[in-house]
Each structure stands twice: as C-alpha cells, then as structure tokens.
Amino acid sequence: MIGRALLIAALLPACLLRNLGGGADEHQLTGTCDGACAYYLGCKHADEPTARARCVTECEDVFATPDTIATFESLSCQDAVEFVDGVPATAAR
C-alpha cells in the first residue's frame, strides 16, 4: 500500500501537466471510487457488475482521499491499467 502511495506522489506532477494540456483520454475527474472504477474498467473494456463491485471495495482500501482518487483518474488508460494490474511480463528474445 505504501508503494502505491509513493507511485501516486511521483506521478502527480506529470498528471497535472497532462491534464492542463488535455489528452486523448481526457474525461471528467470525479474523485470517487465509482468514477475511478468506471474509468479503469472502461479502459479494460471489462465493465461488469462483479468487477465493478470488487474494484470499488479495493479502491476504498487503497485510496485515502478524493484527491488521490482523482490523481488515479488522471492517468492515461494504459497507465491506469498498469497501476492496477501491473506491467505484463515480456519474453526474452
């Protein structure tokens, strides 16, 4: 959990700059777990009721404030999915 908080703190300046300049994934920041999960699951194209319920529960455990949730929502779709799911392993060549 501390690692995620540090990641959020590290990403905050970049997220603020991206949102000031606009972006391809531009959307309304809600600062709520419902909004963050709608965004994340939309990015994954996996918005199902069970996945949404699990996401909201986990969101409430991970994020302490509306500002930290909004910071997550400001990530690009790729970064939001990687934040939650991790970076996929790559095969050695």
Backbone hydrogen bonds, N-H to C=O, Kabsch-Sander energy under -0.5 kcal/mol:
donor,donor_aa,acceptor,acceptor_aa,energy
5,A,1,M,-1.8
6,L,2,I,-2.4
7,L,3,G,-2.1
8,I,4,R,-2.4
9,A,5,A,-2.3
10,A,6,L,-2.2
11,L,7,L,-2.1
12,L,8,I,-1.6
15,C,11,L,-2.5
16,L,12,L,-2.5
17,L,13,P,-2.1
18,R,14,A,-2.4
19,N,15,C,-2.4
20,L,16,L,-1.9
21,G,17,L,-1.7
22,G,18,R,-0.6
26,E,23,G,-1.5
36,A,32,T,-2.6
37,C,33,C,-2.6
38,A,34,D,-2.2
39,Y,35,G,-2.2
40,Y,36,A,-2.8
41,L,37,C,-2.9
42,G,38,A,-1.8
43,C,39,Y,-2.3
44,K,40,Y,-1.6
45,H,41,L,-0.7
46,A,41,L,-2.5
48,E,46,A,-1.6
52,R,48,E,-2.7
53,A,49,P,-2.3
54,R,50,T,-2.2
55,C,51,A,-2.4
56,V,52,R,-2.6
57,T,53,A,-1.9
58,E,54,R,-2.4
59,C,55,C,-2.9
60,E,56,V,-2.1
61,D,57,T,-1.0
62,V,58,E,-1.7
63,F,59,C,-2.7
69,I,65,T,-1.8
70,A,66,P,-2.6
71,T,67,D,-1.9
72,F,68,T,-1.8
73,E,69,I,-2.5
74,S,70,A,-1.3
75,L,72,F,-1.7
80,A,76,S,-2.8
81,V,77,C,-2.5
82,E,78,Q,-2.3
83,F,79,D,-2.4
84,V,80,A,-1.7
85,D,81,V,-3.3
86,G,82,E,-1.9
